[in-house]
Amino acid sequence: MRPGLVAGVRDARVLPGRGQTGSELVRSRIALRVRLKSVSPGDRLPDAGVLAEELGISEITVRRALEGMCQDGLLDRRRGRAGGTFVAPEWDAVVALMHDADEAASLDAFHLLLECGLVAHGAGEVPPDRLEALQTLVDEMDLADDRARLLELETRFHLDLAEALGGAGIREFAADLLGRLCLLLPDPTPEVVRAQNRCHADLLAELGRGAMDPAVRAVKAHQHARPS
């Protein structure tokens, strides 16, 4: 990759607007785990110390964030030998009450800007094996008929795209962003995800050809495929 890609993003741990606190980081990463099926409603989360180490924040911040999520109904706290912190069985219903169209629109616009910048700098420079791995996700999405699986693959595509174009640091930044969007945006319908997947296929074809402008147009078409 060219040096200086998306200045200031590589080491950032905050997002547009008022920024993301440590507590919000915990919330967004747990939401992303649920979207990616790393955990499901009813599953036990890793201990606070493990989450703190993974996220690079203090354990007390994680504990406070988990307590807040319990109060919101996103998580359940159970005591005893088999206790711990669990994803609430009503996760989806509770998340639906947290949708925020205005904040989501701001983050979604930033995600579009980020991907357009990454694509503009990376067209023609993505190793073939990275493109092949992304194409595998596109092919899997074409065959998927389960809504949750479609959403999982859609999110994985954007995480892997961020890493392919910008490296591991950009993937971490994209994970923060996509996790928050999981909490703020209603899930797209399968029809919308399939339309977006056609944009994925177009994007990969243009990246392979090194065609920057058509690749950026494919990124924009992906966003426009979703109803406003």
C-alpha beads as a LAMMPS data file, in Angstrom:
LAMMPS data file: protein, C-alpha beads

228 atoms
227 bonds

1 atom types
1 bond types

-500.0 500.0 xlo xhi
-500.0 500.0 ylo yhi
-500.0 500.0 zlo zhi

Masses

1 110.0

Atoms # bond

1 1 1 0.000 0.000 0.000
2 1 1 1.073 3.600 -0.565
3 1 1 2.200 5.377 2.617
4 1 1 -0.139 7.841 4.246
5 1 1 -3.337 6.009 3.354
6 1 1 -6.349 7.693 4.937
7 1 1 -4.309 9.967 7.152
8 1 1 -4.941 9.669 10.852
9 1 1 -7.067 6.539 10.645
10 1 1 -4.444 3.864 11.077
11 1 1 -3.971 4.557 14.797
12 1 1 -7.415 5.994 15.553
13 1 1 -9.772 4.390 18.044
14 1 1 -12.489 7.027 17.773
15 1 1 -15.195 7.542 15.182
16 1 1 -16.816 10.661 13.720
17 1 1 -18.988 12.936 15.800
18 1 1 -18.391 12.958 19.520
19 1 1 -16.081 9.929 19.290
20 1 1 -16.316 6.490 20.824
21 1 1 -15.717 5.873 24.522
22 1 1 -14.235 2.678 25.906
23 1 1 -17.712 1.595 26.974
24 1 1 -19.069 2.132 23.461
25 1 1 -16.138 0.169 22.053
26 1 1 -17.152 -2.807 24.194
27 1 1 -20.754 -2.502 23.018
28 1 1 -19.808 -2.254 19.358
29 1 1 -17.417 -5.210 19.494
30 1 1 -19.969 -7.426 21.243
31 1 1 -22.552 -6.415 18.641
32 1 1 -20.077 -7.354 15.928
33 1 1 -19.476 -10.757 17.575
34 1 1 -23.206 -11.407 17.494
35 1 1 -23.405 -10.382 13.825
36 1 1 -20.465 -12.634 12.934
37 1 1 -21.906 -15.546 14.943
38 1 1 -18.917 -15.696 17.265
39 1 1 -21.549 -15.620 19.988
40 1 1 -25.313 -16.026 19.781
41 1 1 -28.173 -14.990 22.070
42 1 1 -27.894 -17.137 25.191
43 1 1 -24.123 -17.670 24.862
44 1 1 -21.638 -16.791 27.600
45 1 1 -19.182 -13.990 26.848
46 1 1 -15.461 -14.201 27.641
47 1 1 -14.446 -12.882 31.047
48 1 1 -13.932 -9.127 31.434
49 1 1 -10.160 -9.555 31.689
50 1 1 -10.033 -11.373 28.361
51 1 1 -12.138 -8.715 26.649
52 1 1 -10.005 -5.961 28.162
53 1 1 -6.826 -7.510 26.783
54 1 1 -8.366 -8.022 23.353
55 1 1 -9.601 -4.438 23.121
56 1 1 -6.616 -2.751 24.761
57 1 1 -8.662 -1.000 27.441
58 1 1 -8.905 -1.343 31.211
59 1 1 -10.773 -4.201 32.841
60 1 1 -12.784 -1.782 34.961
61 1 1 -13.981 -0.042 31.773
62 1 1 -15.076 -3.396 30.385
63 1 1 -16.895 -4.291 33.608
64 1 1 -18.741 -0.993 33.607
65 1 1 -19.683 -1.437 29.962
66 1 1 -20.986 -4.947 30.578
67 1 1 -23.015 -3.703 33.537
68 1 1 -24.517 -0.980 31.374
69 1 1 -25.436 -3.515 28.707
70 1 1 -27.081 -5.659 31.367
71 1 1 -29.131 -2.664 32.492
72 1 1 -30.145 -2.031 28.877
73 1 1 -31.281 -5.635 28.457
74 1 1 -28.620 -6.604 25.918
75 1 1 -26.825 -8.927 28.346
76 1 1 -27.746 -11.107 31.327
77 1 1 -25.623 -11.509 34.455
78 1 1 -25.849 -14.918 36.167
79 1 1 -24.288 -15.890 39.462
80 1 1 -23.024 -19.212 40.713
81 1 1 -20.667 -21.869 39.403
82 1 1 -22.169 -21.726 35.911
83 1 1 -22.553 -17.956 36.038
84 1 1 -21.045 -15.161 34.009
85 1 1 -22.247 -12.618 31.483
86 1 1 -24.458 -13.893 28.686
87 1 1 -25.926 -12.427 25.514
88 1 1 -29.586 -11.869 26.285
89 1 1 -32.016 -14.178 24.464
90 1 1 -33.956 -11.014 23.516
91 1 1 -30.890 -9.394 21.906
92 1 1 -32.554 -8.644 18.552
93 1 1 -35.665 -7.129 20.130
94 1 1 -33.606 -4.893 22.420
95 1 1 -31.301 -3.758 19.603
96 1 1 -34.358 -2.788 17.544
97 1 1 -35.217 -0.233 20.230
98 1 1 -31.753 1.358 19.932
99 1 1 -31.826 2.226 16.246
100 1 1 -30.823 5.836 15.620
101 1 1 -31.281 6.993 12.028
102 1 1 -29.347 10.247 12.403
103 1 1 -26.257 8.747 14.037
104 1 1 -26.378 5.784 11.664
105 1 1 -26.470 8.107 8.651
106 1 1 -23.357 9.923 9.879
107 1 1 -21.427 6.700 10.454
108 1 1 -22.659 5.191 7.203
109 1 1 -21.450 8.241 5.282
110 1 1 -18.058 7.940 6.970
111 1 1 -17.874 4.241 6.087
112 1 1 -18.564 5.134 2.458
113 1 1 -15.819 7.780 2.544
114 1 1 -13.387 5.318 4.123
115 1 1 -14.021 2.589 1.546
116 1 1 -13.878 5.019 -1.386
117 1 1 -10.513 6.264 -0.113
118 1 1 -9.184 2.765 0.381
119 1 1 -10.344 1.672 -3.078
120 1 1 -8.951 4.787 -4.768
121 1 1 -5.511 4.098 -3.269
122 1 1 -5.596 0.335 -3.665
123 1 1 -6.967 -0.280 -7.167
124 1 1 -4.498 -2.422 -9.082
125 1 1 -2.409 -3.166 -5.973
126 1 1 -4.468 -5.856 -4.238
127 1 1 -2.674 -9.237 -4.294
128 1 1 -4.568 -11.864 -6.312
129 1 1 -4.933 -14.159 -3.302
130 1 1 -6.730 -11.384 -1.377
131 1 1 -9.118 -10.849 -4.273
132 1 1 -9.735 -14.593 -4.485
133 1 1 -10.574 -14.754 -0.777
134 1 1 -13.023 -11.877 -1.162
135 1 1 -14.539 -13.546 -4.227
136 1 1 -15.119 -16.679 -2.146
137 1 1 -17.295 -14.610 0.223
138 1 1 -19.224 -13.213 -2.754
139 1 1 -19.818 -16.752 -4.045
140 1 1 -20.916 -17.965 -0.616
141 1 1 -23.360 -15.076 -0.391
142 1 1 -24.849 -16.014 -3.757
143 1 1 -25.626 -19.474 -2.386
144 1 1 -26.788 -18.478 1.099
145 1 1 -30.523 -18.591 1.768
146 1 1 -30.513 -17.794 5.494
147 1 1 -30.897 -14.127 6.448
148 1 1 -28.487 -14.292 9.383
149 1 1 -25.866 -15.993 7.221
150 1 1 -26.246 -13.321 4.537
151 1 1 -25.714 -10.564 7.106
152 1 1 -22.682 -12.368 8.521
153 1 1 -21.077 -12.740 5.093
154 1 1 -21.869 -9.136 4.167
155 1 1 -20.084 -7.906 7.282
156 1 1 -17.139 -10.263 6.809
157 1 1 -16.720 -8.971 3.255
158 1 1 -16.300 -5.381 4.439
159 1 1 -13.934 -6.356 7.236
160 1 1 -11.775 -8.416 4.877
161 1 1 -11.919 -5.671 2.239
162 1 1 -10.635 -3.155 4.786
163 1 1 -7.734 -5.456 5.648
164 1 1 -6.936 -6.248 2.010
165 1 1 -6.761 -2.551 1.131
166 1 1 -5.410 -1.049 4.334
167 1 1 -3.955 -3.717 6.602
168 1 1 -4.819 -5.009 10.055
169 1 1 -5.070 -1.541 11.635
170 1 1 -7.718 -0.444 9.146
171 1 1 -9.608 -3.698 9.737
172 1 1 -9.729 -2.885 13.468
173 1 1 -11.040 0.579 12.713
174 1 1 -13.674 -0.864 10.360
175 1 1 -14.676 -3.343 13.072
176 1 1 -15.375 -0.464 15.481
177 1 1 -17.458 1.271 12.822
178 1 1 -19.407 -1.777 11.642
179 1 1 -20.100 -2.888 15.196
180 1 1 -21.749 0.435 15.984
181 1 1 -23.788 0.255 12.793
182 1 1 -25.053 -3.190 13.877
183 1 1 -26.660 -1.443 16.854
184 1 1 -27.930 1.642 15.022
185 1 1 -29.258 0.368 11.688
186 1 1 -32.141 -2.014 11.006
187 1 1 -30.927 -5.202 9.316
188 1 1 -31.259 -5.020 5.516
189 1 1 -33.560 -7.507 3.838
190 1 1 -32.097 -10.495 1.967
191 1 1 -33.074 -8.804 -1.310
192 1 1 -31.038 -5.739 -0.413
193 1 1 -28.034 -7.828 0.638
194 1 1 -28.145 -9.724 -2.655
195 1 1 -28.235 -6.436 -4.567
196 1 1 -25.249 -5.246 -2.526
197 1 1 -23.448 -8.490 -3.300
198 1 1 -23.704 -7.734 -7.019
199 1 1 -21.865 -4.512 -6.205
200 1 1 -19.241 -6.574 -4.338
201 1 1 -18.684 -8.643 -7.486
202 1 1 -18.385 -5.512 -9.645
203 1 1 -15.942 -3.980 -7.166
204 1 1 -13.650 -7.015 -7.178
205 1 1 -13.658 -7.128 -10.975
206 1 1 -12.645 -3.467 -11.186
207 1 1 -10.008 -3.822 -8.468
208 1 1 -8.525 -6.718 -10.408
209 1 1 -8.361 -4.582 -13.545
210 1 1 -6.874 -1.664 -11.635
211 1 1 -9.785 0.529 -12.724
212 1 1 -10.031 3.089 -9.925
213 1 1 -13.036 5.155 -11.007
214 1 1 -15.336 2.189 -11.766
215 1 1 -14.248 0.572 -8.498
216 1 1 -15.221 3.690 -6.537
217 1 1 -18.558 3.776 -8.380
218 1 1 -19.179 0.177 -7.302
219 1 1 -18.612 1.185 -3.658
220 1 1 -21.131 4.011 -4.013
221 1 1 -23.629 1.742 -5.777
222 1 1 -23.399 -0.658 -2.837
223 1 1 -24.636 2.021 -0.447
224 1 1 -27.354 3.179 -2.828
225 1 1 -28.688 -0.395 -3.005
226 1 1 -29.955 0.022 0.545
227 1 1 -33.193 2.006 0.993
228 1 1 -32.691 5.325 2.765

Bonds

1 1 1 2
2 1 2 3
3 1 3 4
4 1 4 5
5 1 5 6
6 1 6 7
7 1 7 8
8 1 8 9
9 1 9 10
10 1 10 11
11 1 11 12
12 1 12 13
13 1 13 14
14 1 14 15
15 1 15 16
16 1 16 17
17 1 17 18
18 1 18 19
19 1 19 20
20 1 20 21
21 1 21 22
22 1 22 23
23 1 23 24
24 1 24 25
25 1 25 26
26 1 26 27
27 1 27 28
28 1 28 29
29 1 29 30
30 1 30 31
31 1 31 32
32 1 32 33
33 1 33 34
34 1 34 35
35 1 35 36
36 1 36 37
37 1 37 38
38 1 38 39
39 1 39 40
40 1 40 41
41 1 41 42
42 1 42 43
43 1 43 44
44 1 44 45
45 1 45 46
46 1 46 47
47 1 47 48
48 1 48 49
49 1 49 50
50 1 50 51
51 1 51 52
52 1 52 53
53 1 53 54
54 1 54 55
55 1 55 56
56 1 56 57
57 1 57 58
58 1 58 59
59 1 59 60
60 1 60 61
61 1 61 62
62 1 62 63
63 1 63 64
64 1 64 65
65 1 65 66
66 1 66 67
67 1 67 68
68 1 68 69
69 1 69 70
70 1 70 71
71 1 71 72
72 1 72 73
73 1 73 74
74 1 74 75
75 1 75 76
76 1 76 77
77 1 77 78
78 1 78 79
79 1 79 80
80 1 80 81
81 1 81 82
82 1 82 83
83 1 83 84
84 1 84 85
85 1 85 86
86 1 86 87
87 1 87 88
88 1 88 89
89 1 89 90
90 1 90 91
91 1 91 92
92 1 92 93
93 1 93 94
94 1 94 95
95 1 95 96
96 1 96 97
97 1 97 98
98 1 98 99
99 1 99 100
100 1 100 101
101 1 101 102
102 1 102 103
103 1 103 104
104 1 104 105
105 1 105 106
106 1 106 107
107 1 107 108
108 1 108 109
109 1 109 110
110 1 110 111
111 1 111 112
112 1 112 113
113 1 113 114
114 1 114 115
115 1 115 116
116 1 116 117
117 1 117 118
118 1 118 119
119 1 119 120
120 1 120 121
121 1 121 122
122 1 122 123
123 1 123 124
124 1 124 125
125 1 125 126
126 1 126 127
127 1 127 128
128 1 128 129
129 1 129 130
130 1 130 131
131 1 131 132
132 1 132 133
133 1 133 134
134 1 134 135
135 1 135 136
136 1 136 137
137 1 137 138
138 1 138 139
139 1 139 140
140 1 140 141
141 1 141 142
142 1 142 143
143 1 143 144
144 1 144 145
145 1 145 146
146 1 146 147
147 1 147 148
148 1 148 149
149 1 149 150
150 1 150 151
151 1 151 152
152 1 152 153
153 1 153 154
154 1 154 155
155 1 155 156
156 1 156 157
157 1 157 158
158 1 158 159
159 1 159 160
160 1 160 161
161 1 161 162
162 1 162 163
163 1 163 164
164 1 164 165
165 1 165 166
166 1 166 167
167 1 167 168
168 1 168 169
169 1 169 170
170 1 170 171
171 1 171 172
172 1 172 173
173 1 173 174
174 1 174 175
175 1 175 176
176 1 176 177
177 1 177 178
178 1 178 179
179 1 179 180
180 1 180 181
181 1 181 182
182 1 182 183
183 1 183 184
184 1 184 185
185 1 185 186
186 1 186 187
187 1 187 188
188 1 188 189
189 1 189 190
190 1 190 191
191 1 191 192
192 1 192 193
193 1 193 194
194 1 194 195
195 1 195 196
196 1 196 197
197 1 197 198
198 1 198 199
199 1 199 200
200 1 200 201
201 1 201 202
202 1 202 203
203 1 203 204
204 1 204 205
205 1 205 206
206 1 206 207
207 1 207 208
208 1 208 209
209 1 209 210
210 1 210 211
211 1 211 212
212 1 212 213
213 1 213 214
214 1 214 215
215 1 215 216
216 1 216 217
217 1 217 218
218 1 218 219
219 1 219 220
220 1 220 221
221 1 221 222
222 1 222 223
223 1 223 224
224 1 224 225
225 1 225 226
226 1 226 227
227 1 227 228
